[in-house]
């Protein structure tokens, strides 16, 4: 298995296809990236910008450059000594446009007689032998066009022998039933990706389904086009471990990463044939070393003041949001599990409660039985009236061979993701930089000792796991979070500014107001369009004052007025401008610190497209906007010519740090063979993150506001190895040994020292 030294993630889409990506490879090589990391490439729904809605496993999407585009990209990458990592989607397929998905169309046309009927995870009995498709709106009118059923432009097949003149009568004779979309929550009979009706789960555990859905992927590996794979959402699979075993056989044990979200001290199962996760766990650690623990109590107080009732504890909040998901948009999944457990009274209620109490995404029985037991203890505490039902359920849900246990494991991750990431993260706004994928907002910050411990463990256990700061799924980009982190050092100033903003543009939902204003300040300057789109998504995901199914127009009018006030109200604009000016310099210090730590710490660092400069982005689709690569090329050329850019609006300083770290990691791997914390002494020692990777030394500033307030580094020194070192960022040399930090960090808040070759 070849392991990359680093990756650079590109979002391949019709507007930036594989041919365009191939033309960018020379820039990525000059930047110092090790591998090119690509979003899904198989044929997806027409117009898809993300590629996770695959409709045809047999070919590279022509809209994304097709087979020729992949060959061009692979050829360019390999010519530059770079590998290629591709995101794959084994859990589900896109079914929004049935006629474009041959597997789905075949099932609709032939029902249970179709070869592909078992490929999709369908409970035919619950649908009375028909597949329920939730597409109908208030007008259920159907028509027949060109021998197909038509619903406002979406076509469905008509089975042989069921033709007729009346569309409703023809529909009644089909192997599928078109139903009102609002029935999906409780009456659906096929497994989806989370609660997305247009993404139907497939049963990749069946050998022939694996083979057909992976034939093109394995061809890429066999033909030397692709060097590694990133597996999307493995927790949705029946048996992720077995899937990874099969993938290892099919790819000759290539480098494989899994999009696995870890909770707390949870580790990826050691027996999985995967090099590690996609890096959200590393993101959480880096964020928290840059948060001031002294800000916790005042920000707790601010959060409490925003609620009309007692602010919920995080654990209670996520229990309730997960229970809401289990009783709401994922009730179909809960009921399907209950149908596998006949004769147990109140099984659906108890299953929903267990899912709401599950402490991690899922178990992998027999691995993780303790998580089920922990969920049962919490469930009994919360619902003692169901104690007997839990007693009856537990032996069955603990049995790896029981179909209810298998399906329960596939479902708890859905409940967690939708209840926490997509609901609670929008309700809990104490410090919104901490409500990030893979992070636990209840953990406010960590100290240097804990940070070093976690890096030592990563180096020892999963050294080839990816590390990241921004992805296509993060709620806020790394630079937005770095700016919001500053509020932990200025809680009083933020409370005062927020109070004034709330008075000038009242919304009537305190936590959401805090979330919106933190996000506006974090991403400023931004267009109205971007901020209106974010506010709408955030408010509807939170679900407290409005929602996706039934938006509250009155509330949303006030919400959009809040966004507009940042542009149109002089008083509001002045407050926003003032607080942005106050936090931006410190946010940039945090950004540079986070970037250097991530690029040099244990693991395989990934750079998300465009984040080598400042990138102020919010949740998707905002974080998937086009990147100005010509600008980055020009700036990189200037740095190659010796430029030492200031820390200014251009972001060139971040590009300098990024390229120097990536190049050192690529060109001198012998300097990255261990992890050892370095000792700082003196009055500001706690402000320095310092570690030695085996010859490459990282120095990064933390808590820059209080550092400035105390007058700088003073006599603080760091104890380096007693040999001459080069600062890769500034090009200066130092004698090593005991060095004053103010000398090392007089130009930038970070330094990357290497033993001279």
C-alpha positions in Angstrom: 0.0 0.0 0.0 1.3 3.4 -1.0 0.5 6.1 1.5 0.3 9.8 0.3 2.3 12.4 2.2 -0.6 14.8 1.7 -3.7 15.3 -0.5 -5.5 18.2 -2.1 -9.3 17.8 -2.5 -11.0 19.0 -5.7 -14.7 19.1 -6.3 -15.1 17.8 -9.8 -18.3 18.9 -11.5 -19.6 19.9 -15.0 -18.2 23.4 -14.5 -14.8 22.1 -13.3 -14.3 18.7 -14.9 -11.5 16.2 -15.0 -9.9 17.9 -17.9 -9.8 21.2 -16.0 -8.4 19.3 -13.0 -5.7 17.8 -15.1 -4.6 21.2 -16.2 -4.3 22.2 -12.5 -1.9 19.4 -11.6 1.2 21.4 -12.2 0.0 24.0 -9.8 -0.8 21.4 -7.1 2.7 19.9 -7.6 4.3 23.3 -7.2 2.2 23.9 -4.1 3.6 20.6 -2.7 0.6 18.4 -2.6 1.3 14.7 -2.7 -1.9 13.3 -4.2 -4.9 14.7 -6.0 -8.1 13.9 -4.1 -11.3 13.9 -6.2 -15.0 14.0 -5.4 -17.2 11.1 -6.8 -16.7 10.5 -10.5 -19.3 7.9 -11.5 -22.3 9.1 -13.6 -24.6 11.1 -11.3 -27.9 12.8 -11.7 -27.9 15.4 -14.4 -26.7 18.8 -13.1 -25.4 17.3 -9.8 -22.6 19.5 -8.4 -21.5 17.0 -5.8 -21.7 13.6 -7.4 -23.0 11.6 -4.5 -26.2 10.8 -6.4 -24.7 8.1 -8.7 -27.1 6.7 -11.3 -24.7 4.5 -13.3 -21.8 2.6 -11.8 -20.5 1.5 -15.1 -18.7 4.7 -16.4 -17.1 7.9 -15.4 -19.6 10.7 -15.7 -19.4 12.2 -19.2 -20.4 15.6 -17.6 -17.4 15.4 -15.4 -15.0 14.6 -18.2 -15.6 10.9 -18.8 -13.0 8.2 -19.1 -10.8 10.3 -21.2 -10.8 13.0 -18.6 -9.8 10.6 -15.8 -7.0 9.2 -18.0 -5.8 12.8 -18.6 -5.9 13.6 -14.9 -4.2 10.4 -13.9 -1.5 10.8 -16.5 -0.8 14.4 -15.4 -0.7 13.4 -11.7 1.6 10.4 -12.2 3.9 12.4 -14.4 4.4 14.8 -11.5 5.0 11.9 -9.1 1.5 12.4 -7.5 -1.1 9.8 -6.8 -4.9 9.9 -7.3 -7.5 9.4 -4.5 -11.1 9.1 -5.5 -14.3 9.3 -3.4 -16.7 6.4 -3.9 -20.3 6.0 -2.9 -21.2 2.3 -2.0 -24.3 3.0 0.2 -26.9 4.5 -2.2 -27.9 5.6 -5.7 -29.7 8.6 -7.0 -33.3 7.9 -8.0 -34.7 11.4 -8.5 -34.9 10.9 -12.3 -35.9 7.2 -12.6 -35.3 7.0 -16.3 -31.6 7.8 -15.8 -31.0 5.0 -13.3 -31.3 1.7 -15.2 -31.3 -0.4 -12.0 -34.2 1.6 -10.5 -36.1 1.8 -13.7 -35.9 -2.0 -14.0 -37.3 -2.4 -10.5 -40.2 0.0 -11.2 -41.0 -1.8 -14.5 -40.8 -5.4 -13.2 -41.2 -5.2 -9.4 -40.1 -8.1 -7.4 -39.3 -10.1 -10.6 -36.5 -7.6 -11.4 -33.0 -8.7 -10.9 -32.4 -5.4 -9.2 -35.3 -5.8 -6.7 -32.9 -7.3 -4.2 -30.2 -4.7 -5.0 -32.3 -2.0 -3.4 -33.2 -2.4 0.3 -37.0 -2.6 -0.1 -39.6 -4.0 2.3 -42.1 -5.2 -0.3 -44.5 -6.7 2.2 -45.0 -3.4 4.0 -45.9 -1.8 0.6 -48.4 -4.5 -0.2 -46.1 -5.7 -2.9 -45.5 -2.2 -4.3 -42.6 0.2 -4.0 -43.7 3.5 -2.5 -42.2 6.6 -4.1 -43.0 9.8 -2.2 -43.2 12.4 -5.0 -46.8 13.6 -5.2 -47.7 17.1 -4.0 -51.0 18.9 -3.5 -51.9 18.2 -7.2 -51.6 14.4 -7.7 -52.6 14.5 -11.4 -50.8 12.0 -13.6 -50.7 11.7 -17.3 -49.4 9.3 -19.9 -46.8 10.6 -22.3 -44.9 8.4 -24.8 -46.0 5.2 -23.1 -44.8 6.3 -19.7 -46.5 7.8 -16.6 -45.6 11.4 -16.2 -45.8 13.6 -13.0 -44.9 17.1 -13.9 -42.0 16.0 -16.1 -40.8 13.1 -14.0 -41.3 9.8 -16.0 -42.1 6.4 -14.7 -42.3 3.1 -16.6 -45.5 1.2 -17.4 -45.3 -2.5 -16.9 -46.1 -4.8 -19.8 -49.8 -5.6 -20.0 -50.9 -2.7 -17.8 -51.3 -0.1 -20.4 -54.5 1.9 -20.6 -56.0 5.3 -21.3 -56.7 6.5 -17.8 -53.5 7.4 -16.0 -54.8 6.8 -12.5 -56.1 3.4 -13.4 -52.7 2.5 -15.1 -50.9 3.7 -12.0 -52.9 1.4 -9.8 -51.6 -1.6 -11.7 -47.9 -0.8 -11.4 -45.2 -2.4 -9.2 -44.8 1.0 -7.6 -47.1 3.5 -5.9 -46.6 7.2 -6.2 -47.6 8.7 -2.9 -47.7 12.1 -1.2 -44.1 13.2 -0.3 -45.3 13.8 3.3 -46.0 10.1 3.8 -42.3 9.4 3.5 -41.6 10.0 7.2 -43.6 7.0 8.4 -44.7 5.0 5.4 -41.7 4.6 3.2 -40.6 1.0 2.4 -37.1 1.5 1.0 -34.0 2.5 2.9 -32.6 5.9 2.0 -29.4 7.9 2.6 -30.5 9.6 5.9 -33.9 11.1 5.0 -33.2 12.0 1.4 -36.0 10.4 -0.6 -34.1 10.7 -3.9 -31.1 8.6 -2.6 -32.1 4.9 -2.3 -29.9 2.6 -0.3 -28.4 -0.4 -2.1 -27.4 -3.8 -0.6 -23.7 -3.8 -1.4 -23.3 -6.8 1.0 -24.7 -9.0 -1.8 -21.7 -10.3 -3.9 -23.2 -9.5 -7.3 -24.3 -6.0 -6.2 -20.7 -5.4 -5.0 -19.3 -6.7 -8.2 -21.6 -4.7 -10.5 -21.3 -1.5 -8.5 -17.5 -1.7 -8.2 -16.5 -3.0 -11.6 -15.5 0.4 -13.0 -13.8 1.4 -9.7 -11.7 -1.8 -9.7 -10.8 -1.2 -13.3 -9.4 2.2 -12.3 -7.2 0.5 -9.8 -6.2 -2.4 -12.1 -5.3 0.0 -14.9 -3.2 2.2 -12.6 -5.4 5.3 -13.0 -6.3 5.6 -9.3 -4.1 4.8 -6.3 -6.5 5.0 -3.4 -10.2 5.4 -2.4 -12.2 7.4 0.1 -15.4 5.5 1.1 -18.4 7.7 1.7 -20.7 6.9 4.6 -19.6 3.3 5.5 -21.9 3.4 8.6 -24.9 3.0 6.3 -23.7 -0.4 5.1 -24.9 -3.6 6.6 -21.4 -4.7 7.6 -18.7 -2.1 7.0 -15.9 -4.4 8.1 -16.8 -7.1 5.6 -17.2 -4.5 2.9 -13.7 -3.2 3.5 -12.4 -6.8 3.4 -14.0 -7.3 0.0 -12.7 -3.9 -1.2 -9.2 -4.8 -0.1 -9.4 -8.0 -2.2 -10.7 -6.1 -5.2 -8.1 -3.4 -5.0 -5.1 -5.4 -3.9 -5.1 -3.7 -0.5 -4.9 -0.1 -1.9 -4.9 2.9 0.4 -8.5 3.3 1.7 -10.0 5.9 3.9 -13.5 5.9 5.5 -15.8 8.8 6.2 -16.2 7.7 9.8 -17.3 10.1 12.5 -15.8 9.2 15.9 -17.4 10.3 19.1 -15.3 11.2 22.1 -12.5 8.7 22.7 -14.0 6.2 20.2 -11.6 4.7 17.7 -12.1 3.3 14.3 -12.3 -0.5 14.5 -8.7 -1.8 14.4 -9.7 -4.8 12.3 -11.0 -2.7 9.4 -8.9 -2.8 6.3 -8.6 1.0 6.1 -5.8 3.4 6.8 -8.0 5.7 8.8 -10.8 8.2 8.7 -11.2 11.4 6.6 -9.9 13.5 9.5 -12.8 15.2 11.3 -11.4 13.9 14.6 -8.1 15.8 13.9 -10.1 19.0 13.0 -11.8 18.9 16.4 -8.5 18.6 18.3 -6.9 21.5 16.4 -9.9 23.8 16.9 -10.0 23.2 20.7 -6.3 23.9 21.3 -7.1 27.4 19.9 -10.1 28.1 22.2 -9.5 29.9 25.5 -10.8 27.9 28.4 -11.4 31.1 30.3 -14.1 32.0 27.9 -16.3 29.0 28.8 -18.0 30.4 31.9 -18.9 33.8 30.4 -20.1 32.2 27.1 -22.1 29.7 29.1 -23.8 32.7 30.8 -24.4 34.4 27.4 -26.0 31.2 26.1 -28.2 30.8 29.1 -29.4 34.4 28.7 -30.6 33.7 25.1 -33.1 31.1 26.2 -36.6 32.0 27.3 -36.5 28.8 29.5 -33.6 27.0 31.2 -30.9 26.3 28.6 -30.7 22.5 28.0 -27.5 20.6 28.7 -25.8 19.4 25.5 -26.5 15.7 26.3 -30.2 16.5 26.8 -30.4 18.6 23.8 -29.0 16.0 21.5 -31.2 13.3 23.1 -34.3 15.3 22.3 -33.2 16.3 18.7 -32.4 12.6 18.0 -35.7 11.5 19.4 -37.4 14.1 17.2 -35.7 12.7 14.2 -36.5 9.1 15.1 -40.2 10.1 15.6 -40.2 12.3 12.5 -38.3 12.1 9.3 -36.8 8.7 10.1 -39.8 7.0 11.6 -40.0 4.8 8.6 -36.7 3.2 9.6 -37.8 2.8 13.2 -41.0 1.1 12.2 -39.2 -1.2 9.8 -37.0 -2.5 12.7 -40.1 -2.9 14.9 -41.7 -5.0 12.2 -38.9 -7.5 12.6 -39.8 -7.9 16.3 -43.4 -9.0 16.3 -45.0 -9.6 19.7 -43.1 -7.0 21.6 -45.4 -4.3 22.9 -44.3 -0.7 22.3 -41.3 -1.9 20.3 -41.3 1.2 18.1 -41.3 3.6 21.0 -38.4 1.7 22.7 -36.4 1.4 19.5 -36.7 5.1 18.9 -35.6 5.8 22.5 -32.5 3.5 22.2 -31.6 5.3 19.0 -31.9 8.6 20.7 -29.7 7.5 23.5 -27.0 5.8 21.4 -23.7 7.4 22.4 -21.8 6.8 19.0 -22.9 6.6 15.4 -23.2 2.8 15.5 -21.9 -0.5 16.8 -20.4 -3.3 14.7 -21.6 -6.3 16.6 -20.1 -8.0 18.4 -17.8 -5.0 18.6 -19.5 -2.1 20.4 -22.0 -4.2 22.5 -21.0 -1.9 25.4 -22.5 1.1 23.4 -25.8 -0.7 23.1 -25.7 -1.4 26.8 -24.9 2.2 27.6 -27.8 3.3 25.4 -30.1 0.9 27.2 -29.1 2.2 30.7 -29.7 5.8 29.5 -33.0 4.8 27.9 -34.3 3.1 31.1 -33.3 6.2 33.1 -35.3 8.4 30.7 -38.2 6.1 30.1 -38.7 3.7 33.1 -42.2 3.0 31.8 -40.5 1.0 28.9 -38.1 -1.0 31.1 -39.8 -4.3 30.3 -39.7 -3.6 26.6 -36.0 -2.7 26.8 -35.4 -6.0 28.6 -37.2 -7.9 25.8 -35.4 -6.0 23.0 -31.8 -6.0 24.3 -31.0 -9.7 23.7 -32.3 -9.5 20.1 -30.6 -6.2 19.3 -27.4 -7.6 20.7 -27.4 -10.6 18.4 -25.2 -10.0 15.4 -27.3 -12.4 13.3 -30.7 -11.0 14.1 -32.1 -8.9 11.2 -33.4 -6.3 13.7 -30.0 -5.9 15.2 -28.4 -5.5 11.8 -30.9 -2.9 10.7 -30.7 -1.1 14.0 -26.9 -0.6 13.4 -27.6 0.9 10.0 -30.2 3.3 11.6 -28.5 4.7 14.7 -26.0 6.6 12.5 -28.7 8.2 10.5 -30.5 9.3 13.7 -27.2 10.7 15.1 -26.3 12.6 11.9 -29.7 14.2 11.4 -30.3 14.8 15.1 -26.9 16.2 16.0 -25.1 17.6 12.9 -28.2 18.7 11.1 -30.4 19.9 14.0 -28.6 20.4 17.4 -25.6 22.1 15.7 -28.0 24.8 14.6 -29.6 25.2 18.0 -26.5 25.2 20.2 -24.6 28.5 19.7 -22.4 28.9 22.8 -19.4 29.1 20.4 -20.5 28.0 16.9 -16.9 27.2 15.8 -17.3 24.1 18.0 -20.4 22.8 16.4 -18.5 21.1 13.6 -18.7 17.7 12.0 -16.8 15.2 14.2 -16.7 17.6 17.2 -18.4 17.5 20.6 -19.5 21.0 21.5 -19.6 19.9 25.1 -15.8 19.8 25.0 -15.1 23.5 25.0 -11.3 23.4 24.8 -8.2 21.3 25.6 -4.9 22.1 27.1 -1.5 21.6 25.7 -1.0 18.3 27.5 -4.2 16.8 26.2 -3.4 18.0 22.7 0.0 16.4 22.7 -1.4 13.2 24.1 -3.9 13.0 21.2 -1.2 13.6 18.6 1.0 11.0 20.1 -1.8 8.5 20.0 -2.6 9.3 16.4 1.1 8.8 15.4 1.1 5.5 17.2 -2.2 4.0 16.1 -3.3 5.5 12.8 -0.4 7.5 11.3 -1.9 7.2 7.8 -5.3 8.6 8.7 -6.3 11.8 7.0 -6.3 15.1 8.8 -8.4 18.0 7.7 -9.6 21.5 8.6 -12.2 22.1 5.9 -14.2 19.8 3.7 -17.3 19.9 1.4 -19.3 18.9 4.5 -18.0 21.3 7.2 -20.5 23.7 8.7 -17.9 26.5 8.5 -14.5 26.7 6.8 -11.4 26.7 8.9 -10.9 30.5 8.6 -14.4 31.2 9.8 -13.9 29.0 12.8 -10.6 30.5 13.5 -12.2 34.0 13.6 -15.1 32.8 15.8 -12.6 31.2 18.2 -11.5 34.7 19.1 -14.8 35.2 20.8 -13.6 32.8 23.5 -11.0 35.4 24.4 -13.4 38.4 24.0 -16.6 37.1 25.5 -17.6 40.4 27.1 -17.1 42.3 23.9 -19.1 39.8 22.0 -21.9 39.8 24.5 -22.1 43.6 24.3 -22.1 43.6 20.5 -24.6 40.9 20.3 -27.0 42.7 22.7 -26.9 45.8 20.5 -27.4 43.8 17.3 -30.4 41.9 18.8 -32.0 45.2 19.9 -31.6 46.7 16.4 -32.7 43.6 14.4 -34.8 41.5 16.8 -35.7 38.0 15.7 -37.4 36.4 18.7 -35.1 33.3 18.7 -32.1 34.1 20.9 -29.9 31.0 20.1 -30.5 31.4 16.4 -29.7 35.1 16.6 -26.4 34.3 18.2 -25.7 31.7 15.6 -26.5 34.0 12.7 -24.5 36.9 14.0 -21.5 34.8 14.8 -21.7 33.4 11.3 -22.1 36.8 9.7 -19.1 38.2 11.6 -17.2 35.0 10.8 -17.7 35.1 7.1 -17.8 38.9 6.6 -17.6 40.3 3.9 -20.1 38.2 2.1 -22.9 38.8 -0.4 -26.5 39.1 0.6 -27.4 36.1 -1.5 -24.9 33.8 0.4 -26.1 35.1 3.8 -29.8 34.8 3.1 -29.3 31.3 1.8 -27.3 30.4 5.0 -29.8 32.0 7.3 -32.7 30.1 5.7 -30.9 26.8 5.9 -29.7 27.3 9.5 -33.2 28.4 10.7 -35.0 25.5 9.0 -32.4 22.9 10.2 -32.7 24.2 13.8 -36.4 23.7 13.5 -37.3 25.8 16.5 -39.0 28.8 14.8 -39.5 27.5 11.3 -38.9 24.4 9.3 -38.5 22.8 5.9 -41.9 21.1 5.7 -44.0 24.1 6.9 -41.9 27.3 6.9 -43.1 30.1 9.1 -43.3 33.1 6.7 -43.7 35.7 9.4 -40.6 34.5 11.2 -38.6 34.1 8.1 -39.5 37.7 7.0 -37.9 38.9 10.3 -34.9 36.6 9.7 -34.2 37.9 6.2 -34.6 41.5 7.6 -31.9 40.6 10.1 -29.6 39.7 7.3 -30.5 42.8 5.3 -29.8 45.0 8.3 -26.1 44.1 8.1 -26.1 45.9 4.7 -28.8 48.5 5.0 -28.9 49.7 8.6 -26.0 52.0 9.4 -26.0 51.2 13.1 -26.0 47.5 12.5 -23.4 47.8 9.8 -21.1 49.8 12.0 -21.3 47.2 14.8 -20.6 44.4 12.4 -17.7 46.3 10.9 -16.3 47.1 14.3 -16.4 43.6 15.7 -15.0 42.2 12.4 -12.1 44.6 12.6 -11.5 43.7 16.2 -11.3 39.9 15.7 -9.9 39.6 12.2 -6.2 40.0 13.0 -6.4 37.4 15.8 -8.5 35.2 13.6 -5.8 35.2 11.0 -3.2 34.3 13.7 -5.4 31.3 14.6 -5.8 30.4 10.9 -2.1 30.3 10.3 -1.6 28.3 13.6 -4.3 25.8 12.7 -2.9 25.4 9.1 0.7 24.7 10.2 -0.3 22.4 13.0 -2.6 20.4 10.7 0.0 20.2 7.8 2.8 19.0 10.1 1.1 16.9 12.8 0.7 13.1 12.6 -1.5 11.9 9.8 -1.9 12.6 6.1 -2.9 16.3 5.8 -5.6 17.2 3.3 -6.0 20.7 1.9 -9.6 21.4 0.7 -9.7 23.3 -2.6 -8.9 27.0 -2.3 -8.1 27.0 1.4 -4.4 27.7 0.8 -5.7 31.3 0.9 -8.2 32.8 3.3 -11.5 31.0 2.7 -14.5 32.4 4.4 -17.3 29.8 3.7 -20.3 28.5 5.4 -22.2 25.2 5.0 -22.8 23.6 1.6 -23.4 24.7 -1.0 -21.5 27.8 0.1 -18.3 25.8 0.7 -18.4 24.3 -2.9 -18.1 27.6 -4.7 -15.7 27.9 -7.7 -12.1 28.6 -6.8 -9.9 31.3 -8.4 -7.0 29.1 -9.3 -5.3 31.6 -11.7 -5.0 34.0 -8.7 -3.4 31.3 -6.7 -1.0 30.4 -9.4 0.2 34.0 -9.6 0.6 34.3 -5.9 2.5 31.0 -5.6 4.9 32.2 -8.4 5.6 35.3 -6.4 6.3 33.3 -3.3 8.6 31.0 -5.3 10.5 34.2 -6.3 11.1 35.0 -2.7 8.1 37.0 -1.6 7.5 37.3 2.2 3.9 38.5 2.2 2.3 40.5 5.0 -0.6 39.0 6.9 -3.3 41.0 5.0 -6.5 40.6 3.1 -4.8 38.8 0.2 -4.2 35.6 2.2 -0.7 35.2 0.6 0.7 34.6 4.1 -1.4 31.5 4.4 -0.3 30.3 1.0 3.3 30.8 2.1 2.7 28.7 5.2 0.8 26.0 3.2 3.4 25.6 0.5 6.4 25.6 2.8 4.8 22.9 5.0 3.6 20.7 2.1 6.9 20.9 0.3 8.9 20.0 3.4 6.7 17.1 4.2 7.0 15.8 0.6 10.7 16.5 0.0 12.1 15.5 3.4 9.9 12.7 4.8 12.8 11.7 7.1 12.0 14.8 9.2 8.5 13.4 10.0 9.1 10.1 11.7 8.0 10.7 15.3 6.0 13.1 17.5 7.6 14.7 20.6 6.2 17.7 22.4 8.7 20.5 23.0 9.1 22.4 26.2 8.5 26.2 26.4 9.5 28.1 29.5 8.7 31.6 30.6 5.8 33.9 31.3 3.8 33.1 28.0 4.7 29.4 27.6 1.1 28.4 27.5 0.7 30.4 24.3 3.0 28.2 22.3 2.1 24.9 20.6 5.5 23.3 19.9 6.4 19.8 18.7 9.2 18.0 16.9 8.3 15.5 14.2 11.9 14.0 14.0 13.7 17.0 12.6 10.9 19.2 11.6 9.8 21.5 14.4 6.4 23.3 14.5 5.9 26.4 16.5 2.4 28.0 16.6 0.8 30.8 18.6 -2.4 30.1 20.5 -4.7 32.6 22.3 -3.3 35.7 20.6 -5.6 38.2 22.3 -4.4 37.5 25.8 -0.8 37.2 24.5 -1.0 40.7 23.2 -2.7 41.9 26.4 0.2 40.6 28.5 2.7 42.5 26.3 3.8 39.7 24.0 6.2 36.8 24.6 8.5 38.5 27.0 11.2 36.1 28.1 9.5 33.0 26.9 11.9 30.5 25.3 11.5 27.2 23.6 14.0 24.4 24.1 15.1 23.1 20.7 17.7 20.5 19.8 21.2 22.0 19.9 21.8 22.1 16.1 21.4 24.8 13.5 17.9 25.0 12.0 16.2 26.8 9.1 12.9 28.4 9.3 11.2 27.2 6.2 8.7 30.0 6.2 11.0 33.0 6.5 14.2 31.5 5.2 16.2 32.5 8.2 18.6 30.3 10.1 19.0 30.0 13.9 21.5 28.2 16.1 19.1 26.0 17.9 19.2 25.2 21.6 17.3 27.5 23.9 15.7 30.2 21.7 13.6 33.2 22.5 10.2 32.8 21.0 9.9 36.5 20.2 12.9 36.1 17.9 11.5 33.1 16.1 8.0 34.5 15.7 8.7 38.2 15.1 7.4 38.0 11.5 4.6 35.4 11.6 2.7 33.8 14.4 4.1 30.4 13.3 7.5 28.9 12.4 8.5 25.7 10.7 12.1 24.8 11.6 14.0 22.1 9.9 17.4 20.6 10.4 19.6 21.9 7.6 20.2 19.3 4.9 
